[in-house]
Amino acid sequence: MQSFDHLITTRPHEVRQVLISDLHLSPEEPALVQAFLALLDDCLALPALKRLFIVGDWFEVWLGDDFYLSLSDEERQIHWLTPLILKLKQLRVAGCEILVMHGNRDFLLGQPFCNLFGGELINEPYALAVGQQNYRLEHGDALCTDDKKYQFFRKIMRNRLTQWYLLNKSLEKRLAIADKMRQKSQQNNANKAARIMDVNDDAVLQAIADSDALLHGHTHRPAIHHATHDKKRYVLGDWRLLDKDTRQPKVSAVVGTVTGDEHSNDNAEFRLVEFKSLT
């Protein structure tokens, strides 16, 4: 992995936007949940932060907003999602927009859940202005066109009729369907060459054609690539649990920042930085 600076030490008074991806949060991985809360504390400490982007796969699986919205007040008080919602709401009240994009794991995430903390669900691709440049922002799975089986599956799952069908199933049935799909995905991926699950060069060139740079997650391969001689492709990292067998596991992630002078767009700069948390 390339070397990246730490988020909170990267000109903190000039950080305007933070972009994260592939957290894969779940109650089964409490260290990742605590790391996300720690990142939100860092965001609250950035005095000029205006936007937080969550670029897909925020959750390991999302069965529908009613998974949380249907809970009673008593059930919500002890639910693992509630501290995240409260911290995000605190960040929003502090003046930071929270923009959420679907990933391949949480495509059933809806605006009603985002409303709980004042967030906004955005579509991909999303045009991100970095000074005078236009960055194309997307989750990244649509760029992996060599994986024909997955692209067929993606087309079906992103269809509104399919989603309507799933959301009208009971939560128990949705959970069973999700478990079955996860097992099948793990079996399929075990037999695929690594290059098939990475982005396709032609797909990247097509995606970046009308933009100055491309920014995505999904592949879990954080890096900076030259897509063309004058255009870059930035890959956000997944949230990795390190030393998970120790008493205090570490979490590491590569996230994006947009820094610049508050009174000028000319010196705005996008960077990949590292976020580490000891939980």
Salt bridges, closest charged atoms under 4 A:
ASP5 OD2 - ARG271 NH2 2.52
GLU14 OE1 - ARG11 NH2 2.87
ASP22 OD1 - HIS24 NE2 3.66
ASP22 OD1 - HIS220 NE2 3.50
ASP41 OD1 - LYS87 NZ 2.91
ASP57 OD2 - HIS24 NE2 3.68
ASP57 OD2 - HIS139 NE2 3.45
GLU60 OE1 - HIS24 ND1 3.04
GLU60 OE2 - ARG105 NH1 3.02
GLU60 OE2 - ARG182 NE 3.96
ASP66 OD2 - ARG174 NH2 2.80
GLU97 OE2 - ARG51 NE 3.68
GLU124 OE2 - ARG154 NH2 2.79
GLU124 OE2 - ARG158 NH1 3.53
GLU138 OE2 - ARG136 NE 2.68
ASP141 OD2 - ARG154 NE 2.84
ASP141 OD2 - ARG158 NH2 3.80
ASP147 OD2 - LYS192 NZ 2.69
ASP179 OD1 - ARG182 NH1 2.90
ASP198 OD2 - ARG221 NH1 2.77
ASP230 OD1 - HIS229 ND1 3.83
ASP238 OD2 - HIS220 ND1 3.62
ASP238 OD1 - ARG240 NE 2.92
GLU269 OE1 - ARG11 NH1 3.00
GLU274 OE2 - LYS276 NZ 3.97
